[in-house]
Amino acid sequence: MLKRKKYLHLLLILSIFFLVNIFTLAADSIILYTPLTGLYVSPGDSVRYTITVINETDIIQNFNLSLEGLNEDWNYVFKSLNREVEKLAVKSAELEDNSRNIDLELDVPLRVEKGIHNFQVVAKSDTGLKAVLPLQLNVKEKGVFETEFTIDQANMEGYADSSFIYQADLKNKTAEKQHYSLSAIAPRGWDVRFRVSGDYITSLTLDSNASQSISINVKPPANVEAGNYNIKVRAVSGQTAEEIDLEAVVKGSYGINLSTPLGLLSSDIPIGGEKEIELFVENTGTVALRDISLTASTPIDWTVDFEEDEIMKLDPGERNNIKATIKASPKAIAGDYQLLITARTPEVSASRTFRITAKTSMLWGAVGILIIFAVIGVLYYFIRKYGRR
């Protein structure tokens, strides 16, 4: 019985000693706290932790802050009130405000292994106390050291007189600033230009992990044939190079010509008479023309009648000859007149202005001459008859 009491006394003493040590430890401790201790990130991301430093001691503590567990490729900084700090003072537990917030800003390297990366924030006081906050980052993909050159739509279709505009994005996924030169390899006669914010450029500089949208303007040469054309575009820096392949599908060009066989655009016509002229309509493009209509704009009371005023189809390089009959107004005055003849399709048109000279009829000229001779004859007759009196 006596032995049992001794054991109970010893257990009570040990319990009191243990509780005293717990309260003493609690009274002389510091705590680091943040709500999000494990995050998913990607290479090149920036992470910010807001960490609360709590001082449970009875004196003001001055802390040195550090980060352990990551190599030198990981850049970090501690900030408070937007200023970089390395030491932090926190009031004692006897005062109302015995905690301070501090921000940890951490940059994930571009060249980093995929997986979990463990590290810890360490706060050491001048009095020898130490607090550790374990943190974890899970990198979703392996980091790279390269240039990323991408295109929204690499294949475009248009006519020969169109401009092909591609939208590309250039990203510097290296750890250093890069100066890129831009170039293109295109078929002969094709014009390729790079544009950023409305300005044409041949090079640009990007900071680490920065990106830039680039418009690539491609203009085919005149009279290019229909077909598929490939263009290679490159972005080259001192350390990396990347290229993308573009495709321009040319559907062909629309072209039409209206003229006369000899190229003459002038003629003459008697007043009130008519004149037949020969025209030709030619498809000068690389796409078939359909529903070609012929129209004329004439002086008042003049008319133009076409042998056929509509051509259903004209293949590339094909020519169609058409006769047009011009009828002058009987009220016309001798002189030059202009009339406009147009060949038009929904896609393209061609016009020619003709100079037509209206002349007095030869019959009226002969009549005039006869009248003159008649007048001369009459005068001669009266002179001979009455001249001697």
TORKOL-4160 file (C-alpha; in steps of 0.2 Angstrom, whole numbers, padded with zeros to 4 digits, m for minus):
389
<pt num="1" X="0000" Y="0000" Z="0000"/>
<pt num="2" X="0014" Y="0012" Z="0005"/>
<pt num="3" X="0023" Y="0007" Z="m0011"/>
<pt num="4" X="0008" Y="0011" Z="m0022"/>
<pt num="5" X="0007" Y="0029" Z="m0014"/>
<pt num="6" X="0025" Y="0032" Z="m0018"/>
<pt num="7" X="0021" Y="0028" Z="m0037"/>
<pt num="8" X="0006" Y="0040" Z="m0036"/>
<pt num="9" X="0016" Y="0054" Z="m0029"/>
<pt num="10" X="0030" Y="0051" Z="m0042"/>
<pt num="11" X="0017" Y="0051" Z="m0056"/>
<pt num="12" X="0009" Y="0067" Z="m0050"/>
<pt num="13" X="0026" Y="0076" Z="m0049"/>
<pt num="14" X="0030" Y="0071" Z="m0067"/>
<pt num="15" X="0013" Y="0077" Z="m0073"/>
<pt num="16" X="0015" Y="0094" Z="m0064"/>
<pt num="17" X="0033" Y="0095" Z="m0072"/>
<pt num="18" X="0026" Y="0091" Z="m0089"/>
<pt num="19" X="0012" Y="0104" Z="m0089"/>
<pt num="20" X="0024" Y="0117" Z="m0082"/>
<pt num="21" X="0036" Y="0114" Z="m0097"/>
<pt num="22" X="0021" Y="0114" Z="m0109"/>
<pt num="23" X="0015" Y="0131" Z="m0103"/>
<pt num="24" X="0033" Y="0138" Z="m0102"/>
<pt num="25" X="0036" Y="0132" Z="m0120"/>
<pt num="26" X="0020" Y="0140" Z="m0126"/>
<pt num="27" X="0024" Y="0156" Z="m0117"/>
<pt num="28" X="0041" Y="0156" Z="m0126"/>
<pt num="29" X="0037" Y="0152" Z="m0144"/>
<pt num="30" X="0035" Y="0160" Z="m0161"/>
<pt num="31" X="0022" Y="0154" Z="m0174"/>
<pt num="32" X="0023" Y="0156" Z="m0193"/>
<pt num="33" X="0006" Y="0154" Z="m0202"/>
<pt num="34" X="m0001" Y="0154" Z="m0220"/>
<pt num="35" X="m0018" Y="0146" Z="m0226"/>
<pt num="36" X="m0011" Y="0139" Z="m0242"/>
<pt num="37" X="0004" Y="0128" Z="m0240"/>
<pt num="38" X="0003" Y="0118" Z="m0256"/>
<pt num="39" X="0000" Y="0125" Z="m0273"/>
<pt num="40" X="0000" Y="0119" Z="m0291"/>
<pt num="41" X="0011" Y="0130" Z="m0302"/>
<pt num="42" X="0019" Y="0131" Z="m0320"/>
<pt num="43" X="0036" Y="0135" Z="m0325"/>
<pt num="44" X="0038" Y="0154" Z="m0325"/>
<pt num="45" X="0024" Y="0157" Z="m0313"/>
<pt num="46" X="0025" Y="0170" Z="m0299"/>
<pt num="47" X="0018" Y="0165" Z="m0282"/>
<pt num="48" X="0014" Y="0176" Z="m0267"/>
<pt num="49" X="0012" Y="0170" Z="m0249"/>
<pt num="50" X="0005" Y="0181" Z="m0235"/>
<pt num="51" X="0013" Y="0174" Z="m0219"/>
<pt num="52" X="0008" Y="0179" Z="m0202"/>
<pt num="53" X="0022" Y="0180" Z="m0189"/>
<pt num="54" X="0015" Y="0178" Z="m0171"/>
<pt num="55" X="0026" Y="0182" Z="m0156"/>
<pt num="56" X="0020" Y="0172" Z="m0140"/>
<pt num="57" X="0034" Y="0177" Z="m0129"/>
<pt num="58" X="0034" Y="0191" Z="m0116"/>
<pt num="59" X="0046" Y="0202" Z="m0125"/>
<pt num="60" X="0048" Y="0210" Z="m0142"/>
<pt num="61" X="0056" Y="0198" Z="m0154"/>
<pt num="62" X="0067" Y="0204" Z="m0169"/>
<pt num="63" X="0067" Y="0190" Z="m0183"/>
<pt num="64" X="0079" Y="0186" Z="m0197"/>
<pt num="65" X="0069" Y="0178" Z="m0212"/>
<pt num="66" X="0076" Y="0166" Z="m0224"/>
<pt num="67" X="0070" Y="0152" Z="m0236"/>
<pt num="68" X="0078" Y="0135" Z="m0236"/>
<pt num="69" X="0076" Y="0120" Z="m0247"/>
<pt num="70" X="0077" Y="0128" Z="m0265"/>
<pt num="71" X="0092" Y="0130" Z="m0276"/>
<pt num="72" X="0098" Y="0147" Z="m0282"/>
<pt num="73" X="0087" Y="0146" Z="m0298"/>
<pt num="74" X="0072" Y="0151" Z="m0288"/>
<pt num="75" X="0071" Y="0169" Z="m0285"/>
<pt num="76" X="0062" Y="0176" Z="m0269"/>
<pt num="77" X="0060" Y="0191" Z="m0259"/>
<pt num="78" X="0051" Y="0195" Z="m0242"/>
<pt num="79" X="0041" Y="0211" Z="m0243"/>
<pt num="80" X="0031" Y="0221" Z="m0230"/>
<pt num="81" X="0022" Y="0237" Z="m0235"/>
<pt num="82" X="0029" Y="0235" Z="m0253"/>
<pt num="83" X="0047" Y="0236" Z="m0247"/>
<pt num="84" X="0059" Y="0222" Z="m0247"/>
<pt num="85" X="0064" Y="0216" Z="m0229"/>
<pt num="86" X="0076" Y="0204" Z="m0221"/>
<pt num="87" X="0072" Y="0207" Z="m0203"/>
<pt num="88" X="0056" Y="0209" Z="m0194"/>
<pt num="89" X="0051" Y="0215" Z="m0176"/>
<pt num="90" X="0035" Y="0209" Z="m0168"/>
<pt num="91" X="0028" Y="0215" Z="m0152"/>
<pt num="92" X="0026" Y="0203" Z="m0137"/>
<pt num="93" X="0011" Y="0193" Z="m0132"/>
<pt num="94" X="0007" Y="0205" Z="m0117"/>
<pt num="95" X="0002" Y="0219" Z="m0130"/>
<pt num="96" X="m0013" Y="0218" Z="m0141"/>
<pt num="97" X="m0005" Y="0217" Z="m0158"/>
<pt num="98" X="0008" Y="0203" Z="m0156"/>
<pt num="99" X="0008" Y="0198" Z="m0175"/>
<pt num="100" X="0014" Y="0205" Z="m0191"/>
<pt num="101" X="0010" Y="0200" Z="m0209"/>
<pt num="102" X="0024" Y="0198" Z="m0222"/>
<pt num="103" X="0024" Y="0193" Z="m0240"/>
<pt num="104" X="0035" Y="0180" Z="m0249"/>
<pt num="105" X="0036" Y="0183" Z="m0267"/>
<pt num="106" X="0043" Y="0168" Z="m0276"/>
<pt num="107" X="0047" Y="0165" Z="m0295"/>
<pt num="108" X="0046" Y="0148" Z="m0302"/>
<pt num="109" X="0061" Y="0145" Z="m0314"/>
<pt num="110" X="0058" Y="0142" Z="m0332"/>
<pt num="111" X="0070" Y="0127" Z="m0332"/>
<pt num="112" X="0063" Y="0117" Z="m0318"/>
<pt num="113" X="0058" Y="0098" Z="m0316"/>
<pt num="114" X="0040" Y="0093" Z="m0315"/>
<pt num="115" X="0034" Y="0087" Z="m0298"/>
<pt num="116" X="0034" Y="0092" Z="m0280"/>
<pt num="117" X="0046" Y="0104" Z="m0273"/>
<pt num="118" X="0047" Y="0106" Z="m0254"/>
<pt num="119" X="0054" Y="0121" Z="m0245"/>
<pt num="120" X="0052" Y="0130" Z="m0229"/>
<pt num="121" X="0052" Y="0148" Z="m0222"/>
<pt num="122" X="0063" Y="0150" Z="m0207"/>
<pt num="123" X="0062" Y="0164" Z="m0194"/>
<pt num="124" X="0076" Y="0166" Z="m0181"/>
<pt num="125" X="0075" Y="0178" Z="m0167"/>
<pt num="126" X="0090" Y="0187" Z="m0159"/>
<pt num="127" X="0086" Y="0178" Z="m0143"/>
<pt num="128" X="0089" Y="0161" Z="m0151"/>
<pt num="129" X="0070" Y="0156" Z="m0155"/>
<pt num="130" X="0066" Y="0148" Z="m0171"/>
<pt num="131" X="0050" Y="0145" Z="m0181"/>
<pt num="132" X="0049" Y="0134" Z="m0197"/>
<pt num="133" X="0034" Y="0135" Z="m0210"/>
<pt num="134" X="0034" Y="0120" Z="m0222"/>
<pt num="135" X="0028" Y="0124" Z="m0239"/>
<pt num="136" X="0025" Y="0114" Z="m0255"/>
<pt num="137" X="0024" Y="0118" Z="m0274"/>
<pt num="138" X="0019" Y="0105" Z="m0287"/>
<pt num="139" X="0025" Y="0110" Z="m0304"/>
<pt num="140" X="0013" Y="0103" Z="m0317"/>
<pt num="141" X="0025" Y="0102" Z="m0332"/>
<pt num="142" X="0044" Y="0102" Z="m0335"/>
<pt num="143" X="0051" Y="0119" Z="m0338"/>
<pt num="144" X="0060" Y="0123" Z="m0354"/>
<pt num="145" X="0073" Y="0135" Z="m0360"/>
<pt num="146" X="0066" Y="0140" Z="m0378"/>
<pt num="147" X="0057" Y="0152" Z="m0389"/>
<pt num="148" X="0039" Y="0148" Z="m0392"/>
<pt num="149" X="0033" Y="0154" Z="m0409"/>
<pt num="150" X="0014" Y="0150" Z="m0413"/>
<pt num="151" X="0001" Y="0154" Z="m0426"/>
<pt num="152" X="m0018" Y="0156" Z="m0424"/>
<pt num="153" X="m0022" Y="0150" Z="m0442"/>
<pt num="154" X="m0007" Y="0144" Z="m0453"/>
<pt num="155" X="m0018" Y="0141" Z="m0468"/>
<pt num="156" X="m0027" Y="0155" Z="m0477"/>
<pt num="157" X="m0036" Y="0156" Z="m0494"/>
<pt num="158" X="m0039" Y="0171" Z="m0505"/>
<pt num="159" X="m0038" Y="0179" Z="m0522"/>
<pt num="160" X="m0022" Y="0184" Z="m0531"/>
<pt num="161" X="m0025" Y="0203" Z="m0527"/>
<pt num="162" X="m0029" Y="0199" Z="m0508"/>
<pt num="163" X="m0017" Y="0202" Z="m0493"/>
<pt num="164" X="m0015" Y="0187" Z="m0482"/>
<pt num="165" X="m0014" Y="0192" Z="m0464"/>
<pt num="166" X="m0008" Y="0179" Z="m0451"/>
<pt num="167" X="m0008" Y="0182" Z="m0432"/>
<pt num="168" X="0007" Y="0175" Z="m0423"/>
<pt num="169" X="0013" Y="0175" Z="m0405"/>
<pt num="170" X="0031" Y="0175" Z="m0400"/>
<pt num="171" X="0036" Y="0171" Z="m0382"/>
<pt num="172" X="0053" Y="0171" Z="m0373"/>
<pt num="173" X="0053" Y="0156" Z="m0362"/>
<pt num="174" X="0071" Y="0158" Z="m0357"/>
<pt num="175" X="0078" Y="0165" Z="m0341"/>
<pt num="176" X="0086" Y="0180" Z="m0350"/>
<pt num="177" X="0081" Y="0194" Z="m0361"/>
<pt num="178" X="0082" Y="0190" Z="m0380"/>
<pt num="179" X="0083" Y="0200" Z="m0396"/>
<pt num="180" X="0074" Y="0192" Z="m0410"/>
<pt num="181" X="0077" Y="0195" Z="m0429"/>
<pt num="182" X="0062" Y="0191" Z="m0440"/>
<pt num="183" X="0064" Y="0184" Z="m0457"/>
<pt num="184" X="0054" Y="0174" Z="m0470"/>
<pt num="185" X="0057" Y="0162" Z="m0484"/>
<pt num="186" X="0044" Y="0164" Z="m0498"/>
<pt num="187" X="0042" Y="0161" Z="m0517"/>
<pt num="188" X="0049" Y="0174" Z="m0528"/>
<pt num="189" X="0039" Y="0190" Z="m0529"/>
<pt num="190" X="0030" Y="0187" Z="m0513"/>
<pt num="191" X="0031" Y="0202" Z="m0500"/>
<pt num="192" X="0031" Y="0197" Z="m0482"/>
<pt num="193" X="0031" Y="0210" Z="m0468"/>
<pt num="194" X="0030" Y="0209" Z="m0449"/>
<pt num="195" X="0019" Y="0222" Z="m0440"/>
<pt num="196" X="0018" Y="0226" Z="m0421"/>
<pt num="197" X="0006" Y="0239" Z="m0414"/>
<pt num="198" X="0004" Y="0247" Z="m0432"/>
<pt num="199" X="0022" Y="0248" Z="m0436"/>
<pt num="200" X="0032" Y="0237" Z="m0448"/>
<pt num="201" X="0047" Y="0229" Z="m0439"/>
<pt num="202" X="0061" Y="0217" Z="m0443"/>
<pt num="203" X="0066" Y="0213" Z="m0425"/>
<pt num="204" X="0061" Y="0215" Z="m0407"/>
<pt num="205" X="0067" Y="0212" Z="m0389"/>
<pt num="206" X="0057" Y="0202" Z="m0376"/>
<pt num="207" X="0061" Y="0201" Z="m0358"/>
<pt num="208" X="0061" Y="0183" Z="m0349"/>
<pt num="209" X="0044" Y="0175" Z="m0350"/>
<pt num="210" X="0037" Y="0190" Z="m0360"/>
<pt num="211" X="0027" Y="0188" Z="m0376"/>
<pt num="212" X="0022" Y="0198" Z="m0391"/>
<pt num="213" X="0008" Y="0197" Z="m0404"/>
<pt num="214" X="0014" Y="0199" Z="m0422"/>
<pt num="215" X="0004" Y="0202" Z="m0438"/>
<pt num="216" X="0012" Y="0194" Z="m0453"/>
<pt num="217" X="0006" Y="0203" Z="m0469"/>
<pt num="218" X="0009" Y="0192" Z="m0485"/>
<pt num="219" X="0006" Y="0200" Z="m0502"/>
<pt num="220" X="0007" Y="0189" Z="m0518"/>
<pt num="221" X="0015" Y="0196" Z="m0534"/>
<pt num="222" X="0004" Y="0202" Z="m0548"/>
<pt num="223" X="m0004" Y="0190" Z="m0559"/>
<pt num="224" X="0001" Y="0175" Z="m0548"/>
<pt num="225" X="m0006" Y="0159" Z="m0553"/>
<pt num="226" X="m0019" Y="0149" Z="m0543"/>
<pt num="227" X="m0012" Y="0136" Z="m0532"/>
<pt num="228" X="m0005" Y="0132" Z="m0514"/>
<pt num="229" X="0011" Y="0142" Z="m0509"/>
<pt num="230" X="0021" Y="0139" Z="m0493"/>
<pt num="231" X="0030" Y="0152" Z="m0483"/>
<pt num="232" X="0043" Y="0149" Z="m0469"/>
<pt num="233" X="0044" Y="0162" Z="m0455"/>
<pt num="234" X="0058" Y="0162" Z="m0443"/>
<pt num="235" X="0062" Y="0171" Z="m0426"/>
<pt num="236" X="0080" Y="0169" Z="m0421"/>
<pt num="237" X="0090" Y="0176" Z="m0406"/>
<pt num="238" X="0107" Y="0173" Z="m0400"/>
<pt num="239" X="0102" Y="0157" Z="m0390"/>
<pt num="240" X="0086" Y="0150" Z="m0398"/>
<pt num="241" X="0078" Y="0149" Z="m0414"/>
<pt num="242" X="0060" Y="0145" Z="m0419"/>
<pt num="243" X="0050" Y="0144" Z="m0436"/>
<pt num="244" X="0033" Y="0142" Z="m0442"/>
<pt num="245" X="0026" Y="0136" Z="m0459"/>
<pt num="246" X="0012" Y="0146" Z="m0467"/>
<pt num="247" X="0001" Y="0141" Z="m0482"/>
<pt num="248" X="m0007" Y="0153" Z="m0494"/>
<pt num="249" X="m0020" Y="0146" Z="m0505"/>
<pt num="250" X="m0023" Y="0157" Z="m0521"/>
<pt num="251" X="m0039" Y="0155" Z="m0529"/>
<pt num="252" X="m0034" Y="0166" Z="m0544"/>
<pt num="253" X="m0037" Y="0183" Z="m0550"/>
<pt num="254" X="m0051" Y="0192" Z="m0559"/>
<pt num="255" X="m0047" Y="0203" Z="m0574"/>
<pt num="256" X="m0056" Y="0209" Z="m0589"/>
<pt num="257" X="m0051" Y="0220" Z="m0604"/>
<pt num="258" X="m0062" Y="0229" Z="m0616"/>
<pt num="259" X="m0055" Y="0237" Z="m0632"/>
<pt num="260" X="m0055" Y="0236" Z="m0651"/>
<pt num="261" X="m0045" Y="0224" Z="m0662"/>
<pt num="262" X="m0033" Y="0239" Z="m0668"/>
<pt num="263" X="m0034" Y="0248" Z="m0651"/>
<pt num="264" X="m0043" Y="0263" Z="m0659"/>
<pt num="265" X="m0055" Y="0272" Z="m0648"/>
<pt num="266" X="m0061" Y="0285" Z="m0660"/>
<pt num="267" X="m0072" Y="0286" Z="m0676"/>
<pt num="268" X="m0084" Y="0297" Z="m0686"/>
<pt num="269" X="m0102" Y="0296" Z="m0690"/>
<pt num="270" X="m0114" Y="0306" Z="m0700"/>
<pt num="271" X="m0127" Y="0316" Z="m0691"/>
<pt num="272" X="m0143" Y="0305" Z="m0689"/>
<pt num="273" X="m0133" Y="0290" Z="m0697"/>
<pt num="274" X="m0125" Y="0275" Z="m0689"/>
<pt num="275" X="m0108" Y="0267" Z="m0688"/>
<pt num="276" X="m0103" Y="0249" Z="m0684"/>
<pt num="277" X="m0088" Y="0246" Z="m0673"/>
<pt num="278" X="m0080" Y="0230" Z="m0668"/>
<pt num="279" X="m0076" Y="0227" Z="m0649"/>
<pt num="280" X="m0068" Y="0213" Z="m0640"/>
<pt num="281" X="m0070" Y="0207" Z="m0621"/>
<pt num="282" X="m0055" Y="0197" Z="m0614"/>
<pt num="283" X="m0053" Y="0188" Z="m0598"/>
<pt num="284" X="m0036" Y="0193" Z="m0592"/>
<pt num="285" X="m0037" Y="0185" Z="m0575"/>
<pt num="286" X="m0035" Y="0167" Z="m0569"/>
<pt num="287" X="m0053" Y="0164" Z="m0564"/>
<pt num="288" X="m0067" Y="0161" Z="m0576"/>
<pt num="289" X="m0079" Y="0176" Z="m0578"/>
<pt num="290" X="m0098" Y="0174" Z="m0579"/>
<pt num="291" X="m0113" Y="0185" Z="m0583"/>
<pt num="292" X="m0103" Y="0198" Z="m0592"/>
<pt num="293" X="m0115" Y="0213" Z="m0597"/>
<pt num="294" X="m0111" Y="0226" Z="m0609"/>
<pt num="295" X="m0119" Y="0244" Z="m0607"/>
<pt num="296" X="m0116" Y="0261" Z="m0615"/>
<pt num="297" X="m0118" Y="0278" Z="m0609"/>
<pt num="298" X="m0122" Y="0290" Z="m0623"/>
<pt num="299" X="m0125" Y="0308" Z="m0628"/>
<pt num="300" X="m0144" Y="0313" Z="m0628"/>
<pt num="301" X="m0154" Y="0304" Z="m0642"/>
<pt num="302" X="m0139" Y="0293" Z="m0646"/>
<pt num="303" X="m0140" Y="0274" Z="m0645"/>
<pt num="304" X="m0128" Y="0259" Z="m0645"/>
<pt num="305" X="m0135" Y="0242" Z="m0650"/>
<pt num="306" X="m0124" Y="0227" Z="m0646"/>
<pt num="307" X="m0124" Y="0211" Z="m0656"/>
<pt num="308" X="m0125" Y="0202" Z="m0639"/>
<pt num="309" X="m0126" Y="0212" Z="m0623"/>
<pt num="310" X="m0122" Y="0198" Z="m0611"/>
<pt num="311" X="m0108" Y="0185" Z="m0611"/>
<pt num="312" X="m0113" Y="0170" Z="m0601"/>
<pt num="313" X="m0095" Y="0163" Z="m0598"/>
<pt num="314" X="m0077" Y="0168" Z="m0602"/>
<pt num="315" X="m0063" Y="0157" Z="m0597"/>
<pt num="316" X="m0045" Y="0163" Z="m0593"/>
<pt num="317" X="m0037" Y="0170" Z="m0608"/>
<pt num="318" X="m0052" Y="0169" Z="m0619"/>
<pt num="319" X="m0058" Y="0183" Z="m0630"/>
<pt num="320" X="m0075" Y="0186" Z="m0637"/>
<pt num="321" X="m0078" Y="0198" Z="m0652"/>
<pt num="322" X="m0094" Y="0209" Z="m0652"/>
<pt num="323" X="m0101" Y="0221" Z="m0664"/>
<pt num="324" X="m0108" Y="0237" Z="m0658"/>
<pt num="325" X="m0119" Y="0249" Z="m0669"/>
<pt num="326" X="m0119" Y="0267" Z="m0664"/>
<pt num="327" X="m0133" Y="0278" Z="m0670"/>
<pt num="328" X="m0131" Y="0297" Z="m0670"/>
<pt num="329" X="m0145" Y="0308" Z="m0666"/>
<pt num="330" X="m0153" Y="0317" Z="m0681"/>
<pt num="331" X="m0153" Y="0333" Z="m0670"/>
<pt num="332" X="m0134" Y="0332" Z="m0667"/>
<pt num="333" X="m0123" Y="0346" Z="m0671"/>
<pt num="334" X="m0107" Y="0343" Z="m0681"/>
<pt num="335" X="m0093" Y="0340" Z="m0668"/>
<pt num="336" X="m0085" Y="0328" Z="m0656"/>
<pt num="337" X="m0095" Y="0317" Z="m0644"/>
<pt num="338" X="m0090" Y="0305" Z="m0631"/>
<pt num="339" X="m0098" Y="0289" Z="m0626"/>
<pt num="340" X="m0093" Y="0276" Z="m0613"/>
<pt num="341" X="m0095" Y="0257" Z="m0615"/>
<pt num="342" X="m0093" Y="0246" Z="m0600"/>
<pt num="343" X="m0091" Y="0227" Z="m0598"/>
<pt num="344" X="m0095" Y="0222" Z="m0581"/>
<pt num="345" X="m0097" Y="0206" Z="m0570"/>
<pt num="346" X="m0101" Y="0205" Z="m0551"/>
<pt num="347" X="m0082" Y="0204" Z="m0547"/>
<pt num="348" X="m0073" Y="0216" Z="m0560"/>
<pt num="349" X="m0077" Y="0228" Z="m0574"/>
<pt num="350" X="m0068" Y="0237" Z="m0588"/>
<pt num="351" X="m0073" Y="0253" Z="m0597"/>
<pt num="352" X="m0068" Y="0263" Z="m0613"/>
<pt num="353" X="m0072" Y="0280" Z="m0618"/>
<pt num="354" X="m0074" Y="0282" Z="m0637"/>
<pt num="355" X="m0073" Y="0299" Z="m0646"/>
<pt num="356" X="m0086" Y="0300" Z="m0660"/>
<pt num="357" X="m0085" Y="0314" Z="m0673"/>
<pt num="358" X="m0102" Y="0319" Z="m0680"/>
<pt num="359" X="m0101" Y="0325" Z="m0698"/>
<pt num="360" X="m0114" Y="0333" Z="m0710"/>
<pt num="361" X="m0121" Y="0320" Z="m0722"/>
<pt num="362" X="m0112" Y="0320" Z="m0740"/>
<pt num="363" X="m0129" Y="0322" Z="m0748"/>
<pt num="364" X="m0132" Y="0339" Z="m0740"/>
<pt num="365" X="m0115" Y="0344" Z="m0745"/>
<pt num="366" X="m0119" Y="0340" Z="m0763"/>
<pt num="367" X="m0135" Y="0349" Z="m0762"/>
<pt num="368" X="m0126" Y="0364" Z="m0755"/>
<pt num="369" X="m0113" Y="0364" Z="m0769"/>
<pt num="370" X="m0128" Y="0363" Z="m0782"/>
<pt num="371" X="m0136" Y="0378" Z="m0774"/>
<pt num="372" X="m0120" Y="0387" Z="m0775"/>
<pt num="373" X="m0118" Y="0383" Z="m0793"/>
<pt num="374" X="m0136" Y="0387" Z="m0796"/>
<pt num="375" X="m0134" Y="0405" Z="m0788"/>
<pt num="376" X="m0118" Y="0408" Z="m0799"/>
<pt num="377" X="m0128" Y="0403" Z="m0815"/>
<pt num="378" X="m0142" Y="0414" Z="m0811"/>
<pt num="379" X="m0131" Y="0429" Z="m0808"/>
<pt num="380" X="m0122" Y="0425" Z="m0824"/>
<pt num="381" X="m0138" Y="0425" Z="m0833"/>
<pt num="382" X="m0144" Y="0442" Z="m0827"/>
<pt num="383" X="m0127" Y="0449" Z="m0830"/>
<pt num="384" X="m0127" Y="0444" Z="m0848"/>
<pt num="385" X="m0145" Y="0449" Z="m0851"/>
<pt num="386" X="m0145" Y="0466" Z="m0842"/>
<pt num="387" X="m0127" Y="0470" Z="m0841"/>
<pt num="388" X="m0127" Y="0480" Z="m0858"/>
<pt num="389" X="m0141" Y="0491" Z="m0854"/>
